[in-house]
Every structure is written in C-alpha cells, then in structure tokens.
Amino acid sequence: MIHILFGASASGSLKYVLREMGLDKKEKVISFWDIFSIGPVWQLHEESGKEARFEWMKKIITDKYDEFLDYKKGFEKTINQINSIPEGVHITIWTSDNAHEQTGLRFVVYLLKEKNVDISLINTTAEYEELFQVKKVKYTPLYSGEISPEKLQIIYEQGRGKFFTDHDREDLEKEWLSLLGNQETLRIWRNGKIQSVPEDYYDKFIIKKAKRLHAKQKKKDFMKSARLIGEVLGHLDQYVGDGFLEYRLRELIEKGVFESEGSLEAMRFYSVKLKM
C-alpha cells in the first residue's frame, strides 16, 4: 500500500498513525508539501509548467532560510517518487472537499495514468461527517491536515473509501486537462467543483477584516500583519494558506490601500493600517 497526501500536517499525522498501528514498514507515505489551490497549474506535468509554478511561488515563499529551495527540491522529489511507483501496487489517495486537495488529486491521477495500479480514494470530509458529526454542532475540517491523528486512525480503520474504476480515472484525467487550460492562479471549491477565480478574489475580504479590527481600536492605528492574516484565515471557508494571504496584503500595500511600518521581509516584522 502506498498513501498519497497533500500537505505536511496530514502526511505527518498519517505516518504517526501507521507507526502506532505497526504498519509503517509495510505501508509508504508520499506527500506534496504544497498548496494546489494557489499558483499556476498550467502544464504542471511538464518541465515548463513546473518552472512556471516555481517562478510564481517565489512571491509566496521567501528564500531567506532556503525555504524556496527546500520547497522546489521537495516538489521534484515527490514527482520522482510517484513516477517510480511500481506496477501492481495499491495506492490510496487522501483528499477532502477543498480546491487544494481536489486539484492535487486530479494531478496525481494524471501522473499515474500509464501505470497498472489500483487506486482508492479516502475523502476525509465525507468520512469525518459520517464518523464524528455531533447533531447540534456542525463542524467540517477545511483540509485533511486539521484532523487529529486519533481521528485519522479511526477514518483509516472504519472509513468506507472508494475504489476507482477505469472510468473514474479517465474522468479525473480529463478534469486535470481542463484545469490546464486556465491561466488563473487561485482556485476555490464550490458546489462540488474546482472553480478558478482572479488572484485578487480575497482582497476585499482582507480589507473588510482590517476595518473590523480597526473598529475595535480606541483610535485607528497600526496592527500586526499576522493579526490581520489570522483574522482572515479564521473566517475563510476555503484553504489557501497564510502565505498567499500575506502576499495579497503586500500587493495591497503596494497599491496604496494599506500603509505599513517595519520590514516587509516577513509577516512577523511589520504592521499595517488602512489608508482610507
């Protein structure tokens, strides 16, 4: 069995679960440390597409501590691991209802299109709602990485999963190819589908939350950028990551919507204030 996941948190939790169950020697975990709801995916299965994505991701990931270099190496390593999967193995892809993991799912299924392998899907959103939902409390994790290892183990042991037919795989491969024709760099999950939206889609939401935080101040003043990003993240119904939101905040500073004090080198180093 080979498990494929999207994100460091989810893969770390599953590795812990497999160790606890004594399966870590039998079952392998492959993970993309990326967020596929953001950035270009045009021709991502080709070298030109990867380079275009890497170039765009430089806006999101700083290279001060070799973070970008680590990201790039990690991406290439994961692609090589998937390409090296032998024939005849059983692959389980873990996903949930968000544009990040759903885009990743289609990408991986496309990468596996020439391989004679069995593929199963575990949708953690559906499994969570089935196994853990309390009637009076409606809570659904935004992405698999929000699920605790204890609950992930229950999903692994008791989840129903779905075995992909050839038809299922062909449908996902076609959906991946349709995504490639779009130049947008932001995707959301709506009505069971991946939708591409403009890169500034959340700008008005960032401004709205800044106004709300300013209203709580005695006098309109600078606020830590991390405080604003945290406020936005806490109210989003999509998973895009704090790096993307901080990139959009810096764009709004450049446009003159916000003023800033401190170094824009990293989120923790500066504060912002709405100019209007």
C-alpha positions as CSV (number, residue, x, y, z in Angstrom):
1,M,0.0,0.0,0.0
2,I,1.2,3.5,-0.9
3,H,-0.6,6.5,0.6
4,I,-0.5,9.9,-1.2
5,L,-1.5,13.0,0.7
6,F,-1.3,16.8,0.2
7,G,0.4,18.7,3.0
8,A,3.0,18.2,5.7
9,S,0.5,18.1,8.5
10,A,-1.8,15.4,7.0
11,S,1.2,13.2,6.0
12,G,2.8,13.6,9.4
13,S,-0.4,12.6,11.1
14,L,-0.8,9.5,8.9
15,K,2.9,8.5,9.4
16,Y,2.3,8.7,13.2
17,V,-0.9,6.6,12.8
18,L,0.9,3.9,10.7
19,R,3.7,3.7,13.3
20,E,1.2,3.3,16.1
21,M,-0.5,0.5,14.2
22,G,2.8,-1.2,13.4
23,L,2.2,-0.7,9.6
24,D,5.0,1.8,8.9
25,K,7.3,-0.9,7.5
26,K,4.5,-2.2,5.1
27,E,2.8,1.0,4.0
28,K,4.6,4.0,2.5
29,V,3.5,7.7,2.6
30,I,4.2,10.1,-0.3
31,S,3.3,13.7,0.2
32,F,3.3,17.0,-1.7
33,W,4.3,19.9,0.6
34,D,2.4,22.4,-1.5
35,I,-0.9,24.2,-1.7
36,F,-2.6,23.4,-5.0
37,S,-5.4,25.9,-4.6
38,I,-2.9,28.7,-5.4
39,G,-0.4,29.2,-8.1
40,P,-0.4,28.2,-11.8
41,V,-1.0,24.6,-12.7
42,W,-0.7,25.1,-16.5
43,Q,1.2,22.1,-17.9
44,L,2.4,21.2,-14.4
45,H,3.1,17.6,-15.5
46,E,5.7,19.1,-18.0
47,E,9.0,20.8,-17.2
48,S,7.8,24.1,-18.5
49,G,4.8,24.0,-16.2
50,K,6.8,23.2,-13.2
51,E,9.2,26.1,-13.8
52,A,6.3,28.5,-14.3
53,R,4.9,27.4,-10.9
54,F,8.2,27.6,-9.2
55,E,8.7,31.2,-10.5
56,W,5.2,32.2,-9.3
57,M,5.8,30.6,-5.9
58,K,8.7,32.9,-5.3
59,K,6.1,35.5,-4.5
60,I,4.8,33.3,-1.6
61,I,7.9,31.6,-0.3
62,T,10.9,33.6,0.9
63,D,14.4,32.2,0.3
64,K,15.9,33.7,3.4
65,Y,16.3,30.4,5.1
66,D,16.4,28.3,1.9
67,E,12.6,27.8,2.2
68,F,12.1,28.1,-1.5
69,L,14.9,25.8,-2.4
70,D,13.5,23.2,0.1
71,Y,10.1,23.6,-1.5
72,K,11.5,23.1,-5.0
73,K,13.5,20.1,-4.0
74,G,10.6,18.6,-2.2
75,F,8.3,19.0,-5.2
76,E,10.8,17.3,-7.5
77,K,11.3,14.5,-5.0
78,T,7.6,13.8,-4.7
79,I,7.1,13.8,-8.5
80,N,10.0,11.3,-8.8
81,Q,8.5,9.1,-6.1
82,I,5.2,9.0,-7.9
83,N,6.9,8.3,-11.2
84,S,8.9,5.4,-9.5
85,I,5.8,3.6,-8.2
86,P,6.0,0.1,-9.4
87,E,3.2,-1.7,-11.3
88,G,0.6,-3.7,-9.4
89,V,0.6,-1.8,-6.1
90,H,-2.4,-0.4,-4.3
91,I,-2.5,3.4,-3.9
92,T,-4.7,5.2,-1.5
93,I,-5.1,9.0,-2.2
94,W,-6.3,11.0,0.7
95,T,-8.3,14.2,-0.1
96,S,-11.1,16.4,1.3
97,D,-13.5,18.9,-0.1
98,N,-11.3,21.9,-0.9
99,A,-9.6,23.1,-4.1
100,H,-6.1,22.3,-2.7
101,E,-6.6,18.6,-2.3
102,Q,-9.0,18.2,-5.1
103,T,-6.6,19.8,-7.6
104,G,-3.8,17.6,-6.2
105,L,-6.0,14.5,-6.6
106,R,-6.5,15.2,-10.3
107,F,-2.8,15.9,-10.8
108,V,-1.7,12.7,-9.2
109,V,-4.3,10.6,-11.1
110,Y,-3.0,12.1,-14.3
111,L,0.6,11.3,-13.3
112,L,-0.4,7.7,-12.7
113,K,-2.4,7.3,-16.0
114,E,0.1,5.0,-17.7
115,K,0.5,2.8,-14.6
116,N,-1.3,-0.5,-14.0
117,V,-2.1,0.2,-10.3
118,D,-5.2,0.1,-8.2
119,I,-6.3,3.4,-6.8
120,S,-8.6,4.0,-3.9
121,L,-9.8,7.4,-2.5
122,I,-10.4,8.4,1.1
123,N,-12.4,11.6,1.3
124,T,-11.7,12.9,4.8
125,T,-14.6,15.4,4.6
126,A,-17.2,12.7,4.0
127,E,-15.6,10.3,6.5
128,Y,-15.4,12.9,9.2
129,E,-19.1,13.9,8.8
130,E,-20.1,10.2,8.9
131,L,-18.0,9.1,11.8
132,F,-17.7,12.2,14.1
133,Q,-20.5,14.6,13.5
134,V,-22.5,15.7,16.6
135,K,-26.0,16.6,15.6
136,K,-26.1,20.0,17.4
137,V,-22.6,21.0,16.2
138,K,-21.8,21.4,12.5
139,Y,-18.0,21.3,12.1
140,T,-16.1,20.2,9.0
141,P,-12.3,20.4,8.7
142,L,-11.2,22.7,5.9
143,Y,-8.5,20.3,4.9
144,S,-7.1,16.9,6.0
145,G,-4.3,18.5,7.9
146,E,-6.8,19.8,10.5
147,I,-7.8,16.3,11.6
148,S,-6.1,14.9,14.7
149,P,-4.1,11.6,14.4
150,E,-6.6,9.9,16.6
151,K,-9.5,10.7,14.3
152,L,-7.4,10.0,11.2
153,Q,-6.7,6.5,12.6
154,I,-10.5,5.9,13.0
155,I,-11.0,7.1,9.4
156,Y,-8.3,4.7,8.3
157,E,-9.8,1.7,10.2
158,Q,-13.5,2.4,9.7
159,G,-13.8,4.6,6.6
160,R,-15.5,3.3,3.6
161,G,-13.3,4.7,0.9
162,K,-13.9,4.4,-2.8
163,F,-12.2,2.2,-5.4
164,F,-11.6,4.0,-8.7
165,T,-12.8,2.3,-11.8
166,D,-11.1,3.0,-15.2
167,H,-14.0,5.3,-15.9
168,D,-13.4,7.3,-12.7
169,R,-9.7,7.7,-13.5
170,E,-10.5,8.8,-17.1
171,D,-12.9,11.5,-15.7
172,L,-10.3,12.9,-13.3
173,E,-7.6,12.9,-16.0
174,K,-9.9,14.9,-18.3
175,E,-10.7,17.3,-15.4
176,W,-7.0,17.8,-14.9
177,L,-6.5,18.6,-18.6
178,S,-9.4,21.1,-18.4
179,L,-7.7,22.8,-15.4
180,L,-4.5,23.2,-17.5
181,G,-6.3,25.4,-20.0
182,N,-6.8,28.1,-17.4
183,Q,-4.2,30.7,-16.5
184,E,-5.8,31.7,-13.2
185,T,-3.6,31.4,-10.1
186,L,-6.3,30.9,-7.5
187,R,-8.9,28.1,-7.2
188,I,-11.8,27.6,-4.8
189,W,-14.2,24.7,-4.2
190,R,-17.8,25.4,-4.9
191,N,-20.8,23.1,-5.4
192,G,-18.5,20.0,-5.6
193,K,-16.3,21.6,-8.3
194,I,-13.0,23.4,-8.6
195,Q,-13.5,26.9,-9.8
196,S,-10.8,29.3,-11.0
197,V,-11.1,32.9,-9.7
198,P,-9.0,36.0,-10.1
199,E,-5.9,36.4,-7.9
200,D,-7.4,39.4,-6.1
201,Y,-10.5,37.4,-5.2
202,Y,-9.9,37.8,-1.4
203,D,-8.6,41.4,-1.4
204,K,-12.0,42.9,-0.5
205,F,-12.3,40.3,2.3
206,I,-8.9,41.3,3.7
207,I,-9.9,45.0,3.7
208,K,-13.2,44.1,5.4
209,K,-11.5,42.3,8.2
210,A,-9.0,45.1,8.6
211,K,-11.9,47.6,9.0
212,R,-13.4,45.3,11.7
213,L,-10.1,45.2,13.6
214,H,-9.7,48.9,13.3
215,A,-13.2,49.3,14.8
216,K,-12.1,47.6,17.9
217,Q,-9.2,50.0,18.4
218,K,-9.7,53.2,20.5
219,K,-8.0,55.1,17.7
220,K,-7.3,53.8,14.2
221,D,-3.7,52.6,14.4
222,F,-1.3,50.0,13.1
223,M,-1.9,46.4,13.7
224,K,0.4,43.4,13.4
225,S,0.1,41.9,9.9
226,A,0.0,38.4,11.5
227,R,-3.1,39.5,13.5
228,L,-4.9,40.6,10.3
229,I,-3.9,37.5,8.4
230,G,-5.0,35.3,11.4
231,E,-8.4,37.1,11.4
232,V,-8.9,36.5,7.7
233,L,-7.8,32.8,7.9
234,G,-10.2,32.2,10.8
235,H,-13.2,33.3,8.7
236,L,-12.4,31.8,5.3
237,D,-14.4,28.8,4.1
238,Q,-11.5,27.9,1.7
239,Y,-8.0,26.6,2.2
240,V,-5.4,28.9,0.6
241,G,-2.7,29.2,3.3
242,D,-1.4,32.2,5.2
243,G,1.5,32.7,2.7
244,F,-0.9,33.6,-0.1
245,L,-3.0,36.0,2.0
246,E,0.2,37.7,3.2
247,Y,1.3,38.0,-0.5
248,R,-2.1,39.7,-1.3
249,L,-1.6,42.0,1.7
250,R,1.8,43.1,0.4
251,E,0.1,43.7,-3.0
252,L,-2.5,45.9,-1.3
253,I,0.3,47.8,0.4
254,E,2.0,48.4,-2.9
255,K,-1.3,49.7,-4.4
256,G,-1.6,52.2,-1.5
257,V,-4.7,50.6,0.1
258,F,-2.6,49.9,3.3
259,E,0.3,51.7,4.8
260,S,3.0,49.7,6.6
261,E,5.7,50.1,9.2
262,G,8.6,47.7,9.7
263,S,10.3,45.3,7.3
264,L,8.2,43.5,4.7
265,E,10.7,40.7,4.7
266,A,8.5,38.5,6.8
267,M,5.0,38.7,8.2
268,R,6.2,39.0,11.8
269,F,8.3,42.1,11.1
270,Y,5.7,44.6,10.0
271,S,2.4,46.2,10.9
272,V,-0.3,47.6,8.7
273,K,-3.1,50.3,8.7
274,L,-5.8,51.0,6.2
275,K,-5.2,54.4,4.5
276,M,-8.9,55.0,3.8
